[in-house]
Amino acid sequence: MSYAVLEEKLQAIPEQYFDQVSSFLDIILSLSEKEIVPEKKNASKHLLHGLARGEFKYPDDINLYDNEIADMFGV
């Protein structure tokens, strides 16, 4: 499908559905990113998916003190 055809379809969508269309496009984009971008070796295990993707920031070293915290709770 050409960009022009897609643009025509988007222009035909009533404004009340823009949020839903945007959310759907975000899902498709996140799926395409997973196919294109290889997984990093040091990537965090905690990834935000779905509609919240990109909305929250967390440090790369979020799991840095997991062992110490587990020891404190006797886990």
ABEGO torsion letter per residue (X at the ends): XBAAAAAAAAAABBAAAAAAAAAAAAAAAAAAAAAABBBBAABBABBBBEAABGABBBBAAAAAAAAAAAAAAGX
